[in-house]
Amino acid sequence: MSHLLIASIVFACVFGSGLLGLYLRELLPANHLSDESIGVVKLATGLIATMAALVLGLLISSAKSSFDTATGEVMQNAATVVQLDRVLARYGPETREIRLTLKQNYAGAVQVLASGDAAQLAKLNNLDTINRSEDFERKVEELSPSNDTQRGLKTRAIQLVDQAYAARWLALLQAKGTIPAPLLIILVAWLSIIFGTFGLFTLRNGTVVAAMVLCALSTSGAIFLIQEMSTPLSGTVRVSVAPMRDTLARLNE
């Protein structure tokens, strides 16, 4: 289910609950709208609002953490690939073919990440991509150094290959995060109760309805942002691939 559709459902539930509250107000007996009744309901609603605010805050913090981690891993991967290319260049002309393969593989990865399409991102984790990665690492391991300098550079190159792959896998794992469905359902239920009480103890007029619309939009927008930041490699809000493009331009210089 798309994040925009989820946000639309949240908006419909929350705003619909507010309208339901406005409708029920006209049906309730007067004694149900006494000051004592309103006071008790406000206290109960305040408790639910506090819990909802805490959950929203935790979700936003978690989503932001996932987004920042993915951003850091993409930047780290870009820096590691540049270092790997320079180490291979220092090794000697024997690595020319390996460096060309590195650039081709990296260009493909940049193209996939730039698309922001979840279906395309899945290609970074399929069998063909894994085999190409293993073939590239095998070529680096098969280098035959002729002196101590080349032996040191080969060891360093293998370490950088491992670091680049580790950063890539971590970024891909971060890309699959999302809000657990039960938690989202409970949160929307709490928000619906809160908006229902807003309507229940308010006289219906254009200002009240407009305020409910804006509040419902803000709430559904927050859920949308949380969903988007929880999947930082796809969607509307995603990690920038500018560092990777810069790295690609520097390869084989």
C-alpha positions in Angstrom: 0.0 0.0 0.0 1.4 3.4 -1.0 2.3 5.9 1.7 0.0 8.5 0.1 -3.0 6.1 0.3 -2.2 5.4 3.9 -2.1 9.1 4.7 -5.4 9.6 2.9 -7.0 6.8 4.9 -5.7 8.4 8.1 -7.1 11.8 7.1 -10.5 10.2 6.3 -10.7 8.4 9.7 -9.6 11.4 11.7 -11.7 14.1 10.0 -14.6 11.7 9.7 -14.5 11.2 13.4 -14.6 14.9 14.0 -17.7 15.3 11.8 -19.3 12.4 13.6 -18.7 14.2 16.9 -20.4 17.3 15.5 -23.4 15.2 14.4 -23.7 13.3 17.7 -23.7 16.6 19.6 -27.1 17.4 18.2 -28.5 14.0 19.3 -27.2 13.8 22.8 -29.5 14.8 25.7 -28.6 18.1 27.5 -27.4 16.3 30.7 -24.7 14.5 28.6 -23.3 17.9 27.8 -23.1 19.3 31.3 -20.0 20.8 32.6 -19.3 17.8 34.8 -19.6 15.4 31.8 -17.5 17.6 29.6 -14.8 17.8 32.3 -14.5 14.1 32.7 -14.4 13.5 28.9 -11.7 16.2 28.6 -9.6 14.5 31.2 -9.9 11.1 29.5 -9.2 12.7 26.1 -6.1 14.5 27.5 -4.7 11.1 28.6 -5.3 9.6 25.1 -3.8 12.8 23.5 -0.7 12.4 25.7 -0.2 8.8 24.6 -0.8 9.7 21.0 1.8 12.5 21.2 4.4 10.2 22.7 3.9 7.5 20.1 4.0 10.1 17.3 7.2 11.5 18.7 8.8 8.1 19.0 7.8 7.2 15.4 9.2 10.5 14.1 12.4 10.0 16.0 12.8 6.4 14.8 12.0 7.4 11.1 14.5 10.2 11.3 17.1 7.9 12.7 16.6 5.4 9.8 16.8 8.2 7.3 20.0 9.7 8.8 21.6 6.2 9.0 20.8 5.5 5.3 22.2 8.9 4.3 25.4 8.3 6.3 25.8 4.9 4.7 25.3 6.2 1.2 28.0 8.9 1.8 30.3 6.4 3.4 29.9 4.0 0.5 30.7 6.8 -1.9 33.8 7.8 -0.1 34.9 4.2 0.2 34.5 3.6 -3.5 36.7 6.6 -4.3 39.4 5.3 -2.0 39.1 1.8 -3.6 39.6 3.3 -7.1 42.6 5.3 -6.0 44.2 2.3 -4.3 43.7 0.2 -7.4 45.2 3.0 -9.6 48.3 3.1 -7.3 48.6 -0.7 -7.6 49.5 -0.4 -11.3 48.1 -0.9 -14.9 47.2 -4.5 -14.0 44.0 -3.2 -12.3 42.7 -1.3 -15.4 40.0 -3.9 -16.1 39.0 -4.1 -12.5 38.6 -0.4 -12.2 36.4 -0.3 -15.4 34.3 -3.0 -13.8 34.0 -1.0 -10.6 32.8 2.0 -12.6 30.2 0.0 -14.5 28.8 -1.7 -11.4 28.7 1.6 -9.5 27.0 3.4 -12.4 24.3 0.8 -12.4 23.8 1.1 -8.7 23.6 4.9 -8.9 21.0 4.6 -11.7 18.8 2.2 -9.6 19.0 4.4 -6.4 18.2 7.6 -8.4 15.0 6.0 -9.7 13.6 5.8 -6.2 11.5 2.8 -7.3 11.1 -0.1 -4.8 10.9 -2.6 -7.7 14.2 -1.3 -9.1 15.8 -1.3 -5.6 15.1 -5.0 -5.3 17.6 -5.5 -8.1 20.4 -4.5 -5.8 19.6 -7.5 -3.7 19.0 -10.1 -6.4 21.2 -13.1 -7.3 22.7 -11.4 -10.4 23.9 -8.4 -8.4 25.3 -10.6 -5.7 27.2 -12.7 -8.3 28.6 -9.6 -9.9 29.8 -8.3 -6.5 31.4 -11.7 -5.7 33.1 -11.8 -9.1 34.5 -8.3 -8.6 35.8 -9.2 -5.2 37.3 -12.4 -6.6 39.2 -10.4 -9.2 40.7 -8.2 -6.5 41.7 -11.2 -4.5 43.3 -12.8 -7.6 45.8 -10.0 -8.1 49.4 -11.2 -7.9 51.5 -8.5 -6.2 55.2 -8.4 -7.2 56.5 -6.3 -4.3 55.7 -5.3 -0.7 54.0 -2.1 -1.9 51.6 -4.0 -4.1 50.9 -6.5 -1.4 50.0 -3.7 1.0 47.7 -2.1 -1.6 46.0 -5.4 -2.4 45.3 -5.9 1.3 43.9 -2.4 1.6 41.8 -2.9 -1.6 40.2 -6.0 -0.1 39.4 -4.2 3.1 37.7 -1.3 1.1 35.7 -3.8 -0.9 34.4 -5.3 2.3 33.6 -1.9 3.7 31.7 -0.8 0.6 29.6 -3.9 0.5 28.8 -3.7 4.3 27.6 -0.1 3.8 25.5 -1.1 0.9 23.8 -3.9 2.7 23.1 -1.7 5.7 21.5 0.9 3.5 19.4 -1.7 1.8 18.2 -3.1 5.2 17.3 0.4 6.3 15.3 0.9 3.2 12.8 -1.8 4.3 11.7 -0.2 7.5 8.0 0.8 8.0 5.5 1.4 10.8 4.0 -1.9 12.2 0.4 -2.1 11.1 -1.0 -2.8 14.6 0.8 0.3 16.0 -0.5 2.5 13.1 -4.1 1.2 13.7 -4.0 1.9 17.4 -2.5 5.4 16.8 -5.2 6.3 14.2 -7.9 5.0 16.7 -6.5 7.3 19.4 -6.5 10.3 17.0 -10.0 9.5 15.9 -11.2 9.5 19.5 -9.5 12.9 20.1 -11.1 14.4 17.0 -14.4 12.9 17.9 -14.4 14.7 21.3 -13.4 17.9 19.5 -16.6 17.8 17.6 -18.7 16.4 20.4 -18.3 19.5 22.6 -18.2 22.2 19.9 -20.9 24.0 18.1 -20.8 23.3 14.3 -19.7 26.2 12.1 -17.4 26.9 9.2 -14.5 27.9 11.4 -14.6 24.7 13.4 -14.9 22.5 10.3 -11.9 24.4 8.6 -9.8 23.9 11.8 -10.6 20.2 11.8 -9.6 19.9 8.2 -6.3 21.6 8.8 -5.6 19.5 11.9 -6.5 16.3 10.1 -4.2 17.3 7.2 -1.4 18.0 9.6 -1.9 14.6 11.4 -2.0 12.6 8.1 0.9 14.6 6.8 3.0 13.5 9.9 2.1 9.9 9.2 3.1 10.3 5.6 6.5 11.8 6.5 7.1 9.0 9.0 6.3 6.4 6.3 8.5 8.1 3.8 11.5 8.6 6.1 11.2 4.9 7.2 11.9 3.9 3.5 14.8 6.4 2.8 15.8 4.9 -0.6 12.4 5.0 -2.2 9.3 7.3 -2.4 9.0 11.1 -2.4 11.3 11.8 0.6 14.5 9.8 -0.1 18.3 10.0 0.4 20.2 12.1 -2.1 22.4 10.3 -4.5 24.5 13.4 -5.2 27.6 12.0 -3.3 27.4 8.9 -5.4 27.1 10.9 -8.7 30.2 12.9 -7.6 32.0 9.6 -6.9 31.1 8.2 -10.2 32.5 11.3 -12.0 35.8 10.8 -10.1 36.3 7.1 -11.0 39.1 6.2 -13.4 40.5 9.7 -13.4 
